[in-house]
Amino acid sequence: MQAPKRLDFIDLKAQQRLILPALQERMARVLAHGQYIMGPEVMELEERLAAYVGVSQAVTCASGTDALLMILMAYGVGPGDAVFTTPFTFIATAEVIALLGATPVFVDVDPVTFNIDPGNLAQKIAGLSADPRTAGLRPQGIITVDLFGQPADYDRINALAREHGLFVLEDAAQSFGATYKGRRAGALADAAATSFFPAKPLGGYGDGGAIFTDDAELAGVLRSIRNHGQGAHRYEHVRLGLNGRLDTMQAAVLLVKLDLFDQELAARQEVARRYEQALAGVVEVPRVAPECTSAWAQYSVQSDDRAGWQEKLAAAGVPTAIYYPAPLHLQPAFAYLGYGPGDFPVSERLAGRIFSLPMHPYLEEGTQRHIVEVFLR
């Protein structure tokens, strides 16, 4: 018996076929002018991104991780500082805190949205000095994560931050294009970071990222940091920085993709609607808060029989993925923080039950019907 044809978890080739002539034209322009670093396409992209998100400043950079790191550097985060964040995310969110010598202080997530729980955040801020693992640290900021494409509860989080004199950094790596109470992701905190990794809602053909803010002074510092701390000229360095620039060729690709991004967002909504309609009651489907829209970077369902469903789907040629199989507080890299099993029960339960299904704007209805039928057999 012939094995079933394996579907694409994310189909980037379908999009490329659609936009290939425009891509070739944009890339040819870059080859013609030869400004491969900080060429005119980079500035054009920054202007369009800022206008799309609804902020005054967009600063592109080499990756979503660099975007997070640069913001923390601009805020002067370092040893002795505490930055609150979620353990149910990719390691980059907490990694950048630790790279600067600061301490990630984990906060459990909401069981419905999977985003940082404002109630638990308030407890962690209030109890920072009482916990022997964090006593003596200076609270500096909060990194939220808009997991799988849905923004966190920014009204409550920003209010807590103001009360305690903390900055809020929105990790919008998965939520570019989503909204919270009518405002776009990227415009929901003091500063925001997003990623243009190929699998993201707006993805390039390599690594890339961007930072969004309405603080022009902060944006100026960020532009210096991304270029080795450059000052007034190339060989003046006023601070320590990074080689964090976005390649011009990636900017050219993203400009083409931005032209059809809203169309793709609408298609993602339709794919998510079909999944919900078919799978509600079969597995636990994701829920979007009434005040939000999701960019649907992933479509993640839950089940106590995750392994059984994954095996069944794989046999039918349907790929799945687990985001994320181990929360950060249980990762070896963060063992030094002193957390253990049971410290963040919601995150740990999600890590044991969640798995993601194919999700992209070009998932045809017939293909999606095949995926659903595997669940219903």
Secondary structure as the mmCIF struct_conf table of DSSP 4:
data_model
#
loop_
_struct_conf.conf_type_id
_struct_conf.id
_struct_conf.beg_label_comp_id
_struct_conf.beg_label_asym_id
_struct_conf.beg_label_seq_id
_struct_conf.end_label_comp_id
_struct_conf.end_label_asym_id
_struct_conf.end_label_seq_id
HELX_LH_PP_P HELX_LH_PP_P1 GLN A 2 ASP A 8
BEND BEND1 PHE A 9 ILE A 10
HELX_RH_AL_P HELX_RH_AL_P1 LEU A 12 HIS A 33
STRN STRN1 ILE A 37 ILE A 37
BEND BEND2 MET A 38 MET A 38
HELX_RH_AL_P HELX_RH_AL_P2 PRO A 40 VAL A 53
TURN_TY1_P TURN_TY1_P1 GLY A 54 GLY A 54
BEND BEND3 SER A 56 SER A 56
STRN STRN2 GLN A 57 CYS A 61
BEND BEND4 ALA A 62 ALA A 62
HELX_RH_AL_P HELX_RH_AL_P3 GLY A 64 ALA A 74
TURN_TY1_P TURN_TY1_P2 TYR A 75 GLY A 76
TURN_TY1_P TURN_TY1_P3 PRO A 79 GLY A 80
STRN STRN3 ASP A 81 THR A 85
BEND BEND5 PRO A 87 THR A 89
TURN_TY1_P TURN_TY1_P4 ILE A 91 ILE A 91
HELX_RH_AL_P HELX_RH_AL_P4 ALA A 92 LEU A 99
TURN_TY1_P TURN_TY1_P5 LEU A 100 GLY A 101
STRN STRN4 THR A 103 PHE A 106
STRN STRN5 VAL A 109 VAL A 109
TURN_TY1_P TURN_TY1_P6 PRO A 111 THR A 113
BEND BEND6 ASN A 115 ASN A 115
STRN STRN6 ILE A 116 ILE A 116
HELX_RH_AL_P HELX_RH_AL_P5 PRO A 118 ALA A 126
TURN_TY1_P TURN_TY1_P7 GLY A 127 ALA A 130
BEND BEND7 ASP A 131 ASP A 131
TURN_TY1_P TURN_TY1_P8 PRO A 132 GLY A 136
HELX_LH_PP_P HELX_LH_PP_P2 LEU A 137 LEU A 137
STRN STRN7 ARG A 138 VAL A 145
HELX_RH_3T_P HELX_RH_3T_P1 LEU A 147 GLY A 149
HELX_RH_AL_P HELX_RH_AL_P6 TYR A 154 HIS A 164
TURN_TY1_P TURN_TY1_P9 GLY A 165 GLY A 165
STRN STRN8 PHE A 167 ASP A 171
TURN_TY1_P TURN_TY1_P10 ALA A 173 GLY A 177
STRN STRN9 THR A 179 TYR A 180
TURN_TY1_P TURN_TY1_P11 LYS A 181 GLY A 182
STRN STRN10 ARG A 183 ARG A 184
TURN_TY1_P TURN_TY1_P12 ALA A 185 GLY A 186
BEND BEND8 ALA A 187 ASP A 190
STRN STRN11 ALA A 191 SER A 195
TURN_TY1_P TURN_TY1_P13 PRO A 198 ALA A 199
BEND BEND9 LYS A 200 LEU A 202
BEND BEND10 TYR A 205 GLY A 206
STRN STRN12 GLY A 209 THR A 213
BEND BEND11 ASP A 214 ASP A 214
HELX_RH_AL_P HELX_RH_AL_P7 ALA A 216 ILE A 225
TURN_TY1_P TURN_TY1_P14 ARG A 226 ARG A 226
STRN STRN13 ASN A 227 ASN A 227
TURN_TY1_P TURN_TY1_P15 HIS A 228 GLY A 229
STRN STRN14 GLN A 230 GLN A 230
BEND BEND12 ALA A 232 HIS A 233
TURN_TY1_P TURN_TY1_P16 ARG A 234 TYR A 235
STRN STRN15 HIS A 237 HIS A 237
BEND BEND13 ARG A 239 ARG A 239
STRN STRN16 ASN A 243 ASN A 243
HELX_LH_PP_P HELX_LH_PP_P3 ARG A 245 LEU A 246
STRN STRN17 ASP A 247 ASP A 247
HELX_RH_AL_P HELX_RH_AL_P8 THR A 248 ASP A 259
TURN_TY1_P TURN_TY1_P17 LEU A 260 LEU A 260
HELX_RH_AL_P HELX_RH_AL_P9 PHE A 261 LEU A 279
STRN STRN18 ALA A 280 ALA A 280
TURN_TY1_P TURN_TY1_P18 GLY A 281 VAL A 282
STRN STRN19 VAL A 283 GLU A 284
TURN_TY1_P TURN_TY1_P19 PRO A 290 GLU A 291
STRN STRN20 CYS A 292 THR A 293
BEND BEND14 ALA A 297 ALA A 297
STRN STRN21 TYR A 299 GLN A 302
TURN_TY1_P TURN_TY1_P20 ASP A 304 ASP A 305
HELX_RH_AL_P HELX_RH_AL_P10 ARG A 306 ALA A 315
TURN_TY1_P TURN_TY1_P21 ALA A 316 GLY A 317
STRN STRN22 ALA A 321 ALA A 321
BEND BEND15 TYR A 323 TYR A 323
BEND BEND16 PRO A 325 ALA A 326
HELX_RH_3T_P HELX_RH_3T_P2 LEU A 328 LEU A 330
BEND BEND17 GLN A 331 GLN A 331
HELX_RH_3T_P HELX_RH_3T_P3 PRO A 332 LEU A 337
TURN_TY1_P TURN_TY1_P22 PRO A 341 GLY A 342
BEND BEND18 ASP A 343 PHE A 344
HELX_RH_AL_P HELX_RH_AL_P11 PRO A 345 ARG A 353
STRN STRN23 ILE A 354 LEU A 357
TURN_TY1_P TURN_TY1_P23 PRO A 361 TYR A 362
HELX_RH_AL_P HELX_RH_AL_P12 GLU A 365 LEU A 376
#
